[in-house]
């Protein structure tokens, strides 16, 4: 009664459906790996950053308008 002619769902899939299924799961796995790598890399990039030089900090302060040109030139001369 249950033997001949009964096929499970996997064997009835067409080749196109197999390709689509493999492609779908491959993209899901690649997406998960990409998200994990992005999250891990985001945390490490902050740890690996080199400390800013005093001159770079001075330039940023001048660019933001925190100090005047005369003070910037004086401090730059002291640093160099």
N, C-alpha and C positions, 0 to 999 in steps of 0.2 A: 503494500500500500504506500509506504513512504520511500521506497528505494529508487526505482527507475524514473527518470524524468523530472525529478525534483532538483533544482539548482539553487545554490545559495545566492545572495545578492551580489557578491563580488564577481562571480563568474559571468553574470549577465551584463556587466558593464561593457560598453563599446570601447574601442581603443581611444577614441576622442575623449571620452569621459575619464579614462585613466590618466591621460595627459593633462587634462584640466585639473584633476584632483591632485596630481603630483605638483603641478605648477602652483596651485593654490596653497598647499601646505609648505612648499618651498618658500613662497613669498611671506607666509606667516612666520616661519622660522627666521628668515632674514630680517624681517621687521623687528622681531623680539630681540635678536642679537644686536641690531643697530641701536635700539633704545637702550639696552643695557650698556653698550659701549659708550654711548653719548652720556649717560648718567655717570658712569665711572670716570670718563675722561673729563667731565666738568669739574668733578671734585679734585682731580689731580692737577689740572691746569692752574689752579690757584696755589697749590703747594709748590709747583715747579717754577713759578715766576721769579725772575731775578729781582732783587731789591732795586728800587729806583736810585739813581745817582742824585746827589744834592743839586747838581746843575739842572737835572730834569725836573726836580721838584720846584726849583726856583723859576724855571721857564713856565711851568703850569700855573704857579701863583701869579706871575706877571700876566699871562694870557687871561686868567680869570678876573684880573683887575684888582687883586688883593694888595698889590704894591705898585708904587709909582715908578716911572722910568729911571729916575735918579737913584732910587733905592735899589732897583734891579741891577743897574750898571755897577753900583758900589759893591753889592753882594756878589755879583758875577766876577768882579775883579778879585775879590777876596778868595773866592773858590778856585780860581785859576791860578 
